[in-house]
Amino acid sequence: MVKRMIAFPACALALLLIVAFVMGAASTGGGASVKRDEGAAALAPATYTFEGCWAYFPAGPCYDIYRDGAGTYWICLKCGKTTNPGPSQCKKITLQQLNRGYWCS
């Protein structure tokens, strides 16, 4: 009986410490990766350089290709139609995909 009473408070204390740790981590934004992701979005490159017009096929249609400050390529709207390059009008495209397509200009 004595062993059981000693074991119970020790288990309760361990459980209490685990709950306190989890609650503390949650209240302080313990998901460091979430914080890093938000920071990365805030530090996203704001400048885009026009690289030219590009098409998947020789017959077109041609799309605007931009490169951001980090060197990532973006395919945007049809050639000459992109007014504000960025994630709202463009999507990422790899250099390997660009090498398989055709430059219009």
MODELLER restraints for C-alpha pairs under 7 A, 6 or more apart:
rsr = mdl.restraints
at = mdl.atoms
rsr.add(forms.Gaussian(group=physical.xy_distance, feature=features.Distance(at['CA:45:A'], at['CA:68:A']), mean=6.10, stdev=0.5))
rsr.add(forms.Gaussian(group=physical.xy_distance, feature=features.Distance(at['CA:45:A'], at['CA:69:A']), mean=5.47, stdev=0.5))
rsr.add(forms.Gaussian(group=physical.xy_distance, feature=features.Distance(at['CA:45:A'], at['CA:70:A']), mean=6.68, stdev=0.5))
rsr.add(forms.Gaussian(group=physical.xy_distance, feature=features.Distance(at['CA:47:A'], at['CA:68:A']), mean=5.85, stdev=0.5))
rsr.add(forms.Gaussian(group=physical.xy_distance, feature=features.Distance(at['CA:47:A'], at['CA:69:A']), mean=6.09, stdev=0.5))
rsr.add(forms.Gaussian(group=physical.xy_distance, feature=features.Distance(at['CA:48:A'], at['CA:66:A']), mean=5.86, stdev=0.5))
rsr.add(forms.Gaussian(group=physical.xy_distance, feature=features.Distance(at['CA:48:A'], at['CA:67:A']), mean=5.45, stdev=0.5))
rsr.add(forms.Gaussian(group=physical.xy_distance, feature=features.Distance(at['CA:48:A'], at['CA:68:A']), mean=4.44, stdev=0.5))
rsr.add(forms.Gaussian(group=physical.xy_distance, feature=features.Distance(at['CA:48:A'], at['CA:69:A']), mean=6.66, stdev=0.5))
rsr.add(forms.Gaussian(group=physical.xy_distance, feature=features.Distance(at['CA:48:A'], at['CA:85:A']), mean=6.71, stdev=0.5))
rsr.add(forms.Gaussian(group=physical.xy_distance, feature=features.Distance(at['CA:49:A'], at['CA:66:A']), mean=5.28, stdev=0.5))
rsr.add(forms.Gaussian(group=physical.xy_distance, feature=features.Distance(at['CA:49:A'], at['CA:67:A']), mean=5.20, stdev=0.5))
rsr.add(forms.Gaussian(group=physical.xy_distance, feature=features.Distance(at['CA:49:A'], at['CA:68:A']), mean=6.29, stdev=0.5))
rsr.add(forms.Gaussian(group=physical.xy_distance, feature=features.Distance(at['CA:50:A'], at['CA:65:A']), mean=6.15, stdev=0.5))
rsr.add(forms.Gaussian(group=physical.xy_distance, feature=features.Distance(at['CA:50:A'], at['CA:66:A']), mean=4.47, stdev=0.5))
rsr.add(forms.Gaussian(group=physical.xy_distance, feature=features.Distance(at['CA:50:A'], at['CA:67:A']), mean=6.60, stdev=0.5))
rsr.add(forms.Gaussian(group=physical.xy_distance, feature=features.Distance(at['CA:51:A'], at['CA:65:A']), mean=5.45, stdev=0.5))
rsr.add(forms.Gaussian(group=physical.xy_distance, feature=features.Distance(at['CA:51:A'], at['CA:66:A']), mean=5.27, stdev=0.5))
rsr.add(forms.Gaussian(group=physical.xy_distance, feature=features.Distance(at['CA:51:A'], at['CA:67:A']), mean=6.72, stdev=0.5))
rsr.add(forms.Gaussian(group=physical.xy_distance, feature=features.Distance(at['CA:52:A'], at['CA:64:A']), mean=6.06, stdev=0.5))
rsr.add(forms.Gaussian(group=physical.xy_distance, feature=features.Distance(at['CA:52:A'], at['CA:65:A']), mean=5.56, stdev=0.5))
rsr.add(forms.Gaussian(group=physical.xy_distance, feature=features.Distance(at['CA:52:A'], at['CA:105:A']), mean=5.95, stdev=0.5))
rsr.add(forms.Gaussian(group=physical.xy_distance, feature=features.Distance(at['CA:53:A'], at['CA:62:A']), mean=5.65, stdev=0.5))
rsr.add(forms.Gaussian(group=physical.xy_distance, feature=features.Distance(at['CA:53:A'], at['CA:63:A']), mean=5.23, stdev=0.5))
rsr.add(forms.Gaussian(group=physical.xy_distance, feature=features.Distance(at['CA:53:A'], at['CA:64:A']), mean=4.72, stdev=0.5))
rsr.add(forms.Gaussian(group=physical.xy_distance, feature=features.Distance(at['CA:53:A'], at['CA:65:A']), mean=5.90, stdev=0.5))
rsr.add(forms.Gaussian(group=physical.xy_distance, feature=features.Distance(at['CA:53:A'], at['CA:79:A']), mean=5.78, stdev=0.5))
rsr.add(forms.Gaussian(group=physical.xy_distance, feature=features.Distance(at['CA:53:A'], at['CA:103:A']), mean=5.91, stdev=0.5))
rsr.add(forms.Gaussian(group=physical.xy_distance, feature=features.Distance(at['CA:53:A'], at['CA:104:A']), mean=5.17, stdev=0.5))
rsr.add(forms.Gaussian(group=physical.xy_distance, feature=features.Distance(at['CA:53:A'], at['CA:105:A']), mean=5.51, stdev=0.5))
rsr.add(forms.Gaussian(group=physical.xy_distance, feature=features.Distance(at['CA:54:A'], at['CA:62:A']), mean=4.99, stdev=0.5))
rsr.add(forms.Gaussian(group=physical.xy_distance, feature=features.Distance(at['CA:54:A'], at['CA:63:A']), mean=5.21, stdev=0.5))
rsr.add(forms.Gaussian(group=physical.xy_distance, feature=features.Distance(at['CA:54:A'], at['CA:64:A']), mean=6.47, stdev=0.5))
rsr.add(forms.Gaussian(group=physical.xy_distance, feature=features.Distance(at['CA:54:A'], at['CA:65:A']), mean=6.61, stdev=0.5))
rsr.add(forms.Gaussian(group=physical.xy_distance, feature=features.Distance(at['CA:54:A'], at['CA:102:A']), mean=5.61, stdev=0.5))
rsr.add(forms.Gaussian(group=physical.xy_distance, feature=features.Distance(at['CA:54:A'], at['CA:103:A']), mean=4.30, stdev=0.5))
rsr.add(forms.Gaussian(group=physical.xy_distance, feature=features.Distance(at['CA:54:A'], at['CA:104:A']), mean=5.24, stdev=0.5))
rsr.add(forms.Gaussian(group=physical.xy_distance, feature=features.Distance(at['CA:55:A'], at['CA:61:A']), mean=5.78, stdev=0.5))
rsr.add(forms.Gaussian(group=physical.xy_distance, feature=features.Distance(at['CA:55:A'], at['CA:62:A']), mean=4.49, stdev=0.5))
rsr.add(forms.Gaussian(group=physical.xy_distance, feature=features.Distance(at['CA:55:A'], at['CA:63:A']), mean=6.13, stdev=0.5))
rsr.add(forms.Gaussian(group=physical.xy_distance, feature=features.Distance(at['CA:55:A'], at['CA:101:A']), mean=5.79, stdev=0.5))
rsr.add(forms.Gaussian(group=physical.xy_distance, feature=features.Distance(at['CA:55:A'], at['CA:102:A']), mean=5.15, stdev=0.5))
rsr.add(forms.Gaussian(group=physical.xy_distance, feature=features.Distance(at['CA:55:A'], at['CA:103:A']), mean=6.27, stdev=0.5))
rsr.add(forms.Gaussian(group=physical.xy_distance, feature=features.Distance(at['CA:55:A'], at['CA:104:A']), mean=6.75, stdev=0.5))
rsr.add(forms.Gaussian(group=physical.xy_distance, feature=features.Distance(at['CA:56:A'], at['CA:101:A']), mean=4.64, stdev=0.5))
rsr.add(forms.Gaussian(group=physical.xy_distance, feature=features.Distance(at['CA:56:A'], at['CA:102:A']), mean=6.26, stdev=0.5))
rsr.add(forms.Gaussian(group=physical.xy_distance, feature=features.Distance(at['CA:57:A'], at['CA:101:A']), mean=6.23, stdev=0.5))
rsr.add(forms.Gaussian(group=physical.xy_distance, feature=features.Distance(at['CA:57:A'], at['CA:102:A']), mean=6.48, stdev=0.5))
rsr.add(forms.Gaussian(group=physical.xy_distance, feature=features.Distance(at['CA:58:A'], at['CA:102:A']), mean=6.10, stdev=0.5))
rsr.add(forms.Gaussian(group=physical.xy_distance, feature=features.Distance(at['CA:62:A'], at['CA:78:A']), mean=5.79, stdev=0.5))
rsr.add(forms.Gaussian(group=physical.xy_distance, feature=features.Distance(at['CA:62:A'], at['CA:79:A']), mean=5.52, stdev=0.5))
rsr.add(forms.Gaussian(group=physical.xy_distance, feature=features.Distance(at['CA:62:A'], at['CA:104:A']), mean=6.42, stdev=0.5))
rsr.add(forms.Gaussian(group=physical.xy_distance, feature=features.Distance(at['CA:63:A'], at['CA:75:A']), mean=6.54, stdev=0.5))
rsr.add(forms.Gaussian(group=physical.xy_distance, feature=features.Distance(at['CA:63:A'], at['CA:76:A']), mean=6.09, stdev=0.5))
rsr.add(forms.Gaussian(group=physical.xy_distance, feature=features.Distance(at['CA:63:A'], at['CA:77:A']), mean=5.60, stdev=0.5))
rsr.add(forms.Gaussian(group=physical.xy_distance, feature=features.Distance(at['CA:63:A'], at['CA:78:A']), mean=4.15, stdev=0.5))
rsr.add(forms.Gaussian(group=physical.xy_distance, feature=features.Distance(at['CA:63:A'], at['CA:79:A']), mean=4.46, stdev=0.5))
rsr.add(forms.Gaussian(group=physical.xy_distance, feature=features.Distance(at['CA:64:A'], at['CA:75:A']), mean=5.94, stdev=0.5))
rsr.add(forms.Gaussian(group=physical.xy_distance, feature=features.Distance(at['CA:64:A'], at['CA:76:A']), mean=5.20, stdev=0.5))
rsr.add(forms.Gaussian(group=physical.xy_distance, feature=features.Distance(at['CA:64:A'], at['CA:77:A']), mean=5.96, stdev=0.5))
rsr.add(forms.Gaussian(group=physical.xy_distance, feature=features.Distance(at['CA:64:A'], at['CA:78:A']), mean=5.98, stdev=0.5))
rsr.add(forms.Gaussian(group=physical.xy_distance, feature=features.Distance(at['CA:64:A'], at['CA:79:A']), mean=4.71, stdev=0.5))
rsr.add(forms.Gaussian(group=physical.xy_distance, feature=features.Distance(at['CA:64:A'], at['CA:80:A']), mean=6.70, stdev=0.5))
rsr.add(forms.Gaussian(group=physical.xy_distance, feature=features.Distance(at['CA:64:A'], at['CA:82:A']), mean=6.94, stdev=0.5))
rsr.add(forms.Gaussian(group=physical.xy_distance, feature=features.Distance(at['CA:65:A'], at['CA:73:A']), mean=6.88, stdev=0.5))
rsr.add(forms.Gaussian(group=physical.xy_distance, feature=features.Distance(at['CA:65:A'], at['CA:74:A']), mean=5.63, stdev=0.5))
rsr.add(forms.Gaussian(group=physical.xy_distance, feature=features.Distance(at['CA:65:A'], at['CA:75:A']), mean=4.74, stdev=0.5))
rsr.add(forms.Gaussian(group=physical.xy_distance, feature=features.Distance(at['CA:65:A'], at['CA:76:A']), mean=6.19, stdev=0.5))
rsr.add(forms.Gaussian(group=physical.xy_distance, feature=features.Distance(at['CA:66:A'], at['CA:73:A']), mean=5.75, stdev=0.5))
rsr.add(forms.Gaussian(group=physical.xy_distance, feature=features.Distance(at['CA:66:A'], at['CA:74:A']), mean=5.12, stdev=0.5))
rsr.add(forms.Gaussian(group=physical.xy_distance, feature=features.Distance(at['CA:66:A'], at['CA:75:A']), mean=6.59, stdev=0.5))
rsr.add(forms.Gaussian(group=physical.xy_distance, feature=features.Distance(at['CA:67:A'], at['CA:73:A']), mean=4.43, stdev=0.5))
rsr.add(forms.Gaussian(group=physical.xy_distance, feature=features.Distance(at['CA:67:A'], at['CA:74:A']), mean=6.02, stdev=0.5))
rsr.add(forms.Gaussian(group=physical.xy_distance, feature=features.Distance(at['CA:73:A'], at['CA:92:A']), mean=5.86, stdev=0.5))
rsr.add(forms.Gaussian(group=physical.xy_distance, feature=features.Distance(at['CA:73:A'], at['CA:93:A']), mean=5.49, stdev=0.5))
rsr.add(forms.Gaussian(group=physical.xy_distance, feature=features.Distance(at['CA:73:A'], at['CA:94:A']), mean=6.34, stdev=0.5))
rsr.add(forms.Gaussian(group=physical.xy_distance, feature=features.Distance(at['CA:74:A'], at['CA:90:A']), mean=5.89, stdev=0.5))
rsr.add(forms.Gaussian(group=physical.xy_distance, feature=features.Distance(at['CA:74:A'], at['CA:91:A']), mean=5.39, stdev=0.5))
rsr.add(forms.Gaussian(group=physical.xy_distance, feature=features.Distance(at['CA:74:A'], at['CA:92:A']), mean=4.39, stdev=0.5))
rsr.add(forms.Gaussian(group=physical.xy_distance, feature=features.Distance(at['CA:74:A'], at['CA:93:A']), mean=5.37, stdev=0.5))
rsr.add(forms.Gaussian(group=physical.xy_distance, feature=features.Distance(at['CA:75:A'], at['CA:90:A']), mean=5.43, stdev=0.5))
rsr.add(forms.Gaussian(group=physical.xy_distance, feature=features.Distance(at['CA:75:A'], at['CA:91:A']), mean=5.56, stdev=0.5))
rsr.add(forms.Gaussian(group=physical.xy_distance, feature=features.Distance(at['CA:75:A'], at['CA:92:A']), mean=6.21, stdev=0.5))
rsr.add(forms.Gaussian(group=physical.xy_distance, feature=features.Distance(at['CA:75:A'], at['CA:93:A']), mean=6.09, stdev=0.5))
rsr.add(forms.Gaussian(group=physical.xy_distance, feature=features.Distance(at['CA:76:A'], at['CA:82:A']), mean=6.41, stdev=0.5))
rsr.add(forms.Gaussian(group=physical.xy_distance, feature=features.Distance(at['CA:76:A'], at['CA:85:A']), mean=6.98, stdev=0.5))
rsr.add(forms.Gaussian(group=physical.xy_distance, feature=features.Distance(at['CA:76:A'], at['CA:89:A']), mean=5.81, stdev=0.5))
rsr.add(forms.Gaussian(group=physical.xy_distance, feature=features.Distance(at['CA:76:A'], at['CA:90:A']), mean=4.07, stdev=0.5))
rsr.add(forms.Gaussian(group=physical.xy_distance, feature=features.Distance(at['CA:76:A'], at['CA:91:A']), mean=6.51, stdev=0.5))
rsr.add(forms.Gaussian(group=physical.xy_distance, feature=features.Distance(at['CA:77:A'], at['CA:89:A']), mean=6.69, stdev=0.5))
rsr.add(forms.Gaussian(group=physical.xy_distance, feature=features.Distance(at['CA:77:A'], at['CA:90:A']), mean=6.88, stdev=0.5))
